[in-house]
Every structure is written in C-alpha cells, then in structure tokens.
Amino acid sequence: MPIEFINADLEIASSEDLEPIRAFFAQYGNRLSEMYCGSTDPVSYLASFEVHSDEDRDDQTAEEKIGAFCDSISELQGLAREVWEHATRRVIDLGYLADDLCSPFNDRLSVDTLRRMEELGLELALTIYPQRIRSQHKPCEATGENAAS
C-alpha cells in the first residue's frame, strides 16, 4: 500500500478562550467540523477543526484542504480575528496513512499555499499513521524508554 493523504486538521492554542473562533467557524456548517474547543487547564485553551472542502468527494489533496482552511481563516472578523492574532500556536497538521512496507512517497505544496500559510501565521505539521500500531511495548533496559517488541 502506498502512503496516502487522509486528513488535515487545524489546531489553535491560546491563553485566551477560543470560543469566538469556534462560533465564527460554526457558520460554515459541514465545511469545518469542530473536533475540540475548550480549556486544557485554567489558563490554556485548545481548539481543533477538520476541513471538508467538498462534501461530494473524499479525495481532496492536502493543498486543497489547506486552501479551504486559509480561506476560512482569512474571513475571520471582529473578536474572532483578534483572538486568532493572539493565539500562541496555529498549526495545520496533515495526516498520512502508511503501512510497514510502503513505497517512497512525495507530496508537494505550492509556493502560493506556503506563502498564504506564512501570512496567516500558520505552522505545518505532518503526522504519519501506521497501518498497524505496535501494541506490545516493553521498557528499554538502558534508558527506561519504550521500545517495540
């Protein structure tokens, strides 16, 4: 099985309540789905969203999903825009599925997309999900860290 792109998430961290951003994004209905929005401790907040660029298709590229996030973020107004500007972390996390014997993989983002992300203060993260997650771990004797059996 080749490595394949499966999703894009927007993660926002802040010392301010992110409810204004959640409320603004709610107007998009199914285009953006909220995965989490709330406090992580008394002074930290986290919000996570997933984008659905086209409800009729499941095969959008990473670039198309980033574009949809950038479009939505660019439309933020008022308090939602202010909270966005004060956020301590703004990340688009691209998820990919891979198996143990995958072929080399290449995915590209255009300079225009990277420029839009930079203008909005967005970082990029990549998460590779293994087809099978190793479930048996035992501590390494030398370091005490977990290692696969």
N, C-alpha and C positions, 0 to 999 in steps of 0.2 A: 504494500500500500504506500503510495506517495504521501508526503506531508501535505496537509490541506488546511487552508484558512477556514476557521469555523465561526469566529465572532470578534466583535470589537466592543469594548466597554470603556466608559468614561468614568474616572474616579477623581473625586474632588475632596480635598481635606482642608479644614479651616479651623480657626479658633472662634469663628462666628457660625451661628446657626445657618444651615444651607437650605432651609425651608423656602426662602424666596426663589431660589433656582429651581427647586423641585416643583413649586407652584407654576413657575413660568413654563417649564418643560411639559407640565401636565396638559397644556393647551394643544400639544401635538398629538394627543391621543396615542394610538398604537405605534406611531413613528418612533417614539422614545419610550422605553419601559424602565420604570424605576426598579432597581434591584434592592437598594437600601438607601435610606436617608434618615439620619439621626445622630445622636451623640455616641461617642465611643468612650468618653469619660466626662467628668463635669466641665472640662474646658476644651474639648476637642470634638469636632464633628466630621462626619464622613457621608458622602453621597456617591452612589454608583448607579450608572444608567447603561442600558444596552440600546443600540440603534437598530431599527428595522427600516432600511432605505426604501424597500418596495415590498409590500405585503404579498404580491403575487409571485415573488421569486425568492429563492433561498441561496442564490449563488452570487451575491454581490461580492465584489472584491474588497480588500482592505482599504484601498484608495477611495472607493465609493462610500464606504461606511465612515471613513474619516471625514470625507467631504460633507456628509449629512450631519455629523457632529459639529463641524466647523460652521455650517450654515445656521444651525440652531443656536450655537454659542454667539455668533455674530449678531443675532437678533435680540439677545438679552438687553433689557431696558430697566431703567429705574433702579430700585433696590436690588433686583437680581443681578444687574450689571455691576453694581457696587460690591456686592458680596463676592462675585466672581473675581473681581480685581484684587480683593483682599485675601483670597484663598492662598494657602501655603503650598498646596500641591495640586496640579491639574495634569492628569495623565490619561492618555488613550492607550489602553492595553489590548494588543492584538493577540488573539488566541489561535493556536495552530494545533492540529492533531497529528501525531506521528506514531508509527509502530517501531518495533525493535530493529527491523531490517529495512528502513526506509532509504529511498534514493536521495541523492543530493537535491536540494530544493532552493529555488530562487524566487523572491517576491520583491517587487520594486514599488517605491513611492516616488511620484514626480517631484521635481523641484518646486512647482507651484503648491503642491499639497504640503510639503515640508515648510515652505515659506508661510502659508496660512497658519500652520500649527505654531510656528515661531511667533507670529504676530499676535496670536491669542494666548501665548504663554503656556503652550501645551508641551508636555514631555511625551516620549514614546516608550512604551514597554512592550516586550514580546514574551508571551507565555507559551511554552510547548507542553502540550498534554500528551503523555504517553498513552498508547492504546491500552496497555495493561499497567496498572500501578503495582509496583512491588509491595506486597503486603507483609512480608516477613523481614523484619529488621532485627539485628542484634547489635549491641554496643561494640564498637571497636575497642580492643584492649588498651591500645596505646593512648588514644585520645578521648575515649568515652563517647565519641560521636556515633551516630547510627550509620550502619553500613548494610547494604543488601546482602542477603544470604547467598 
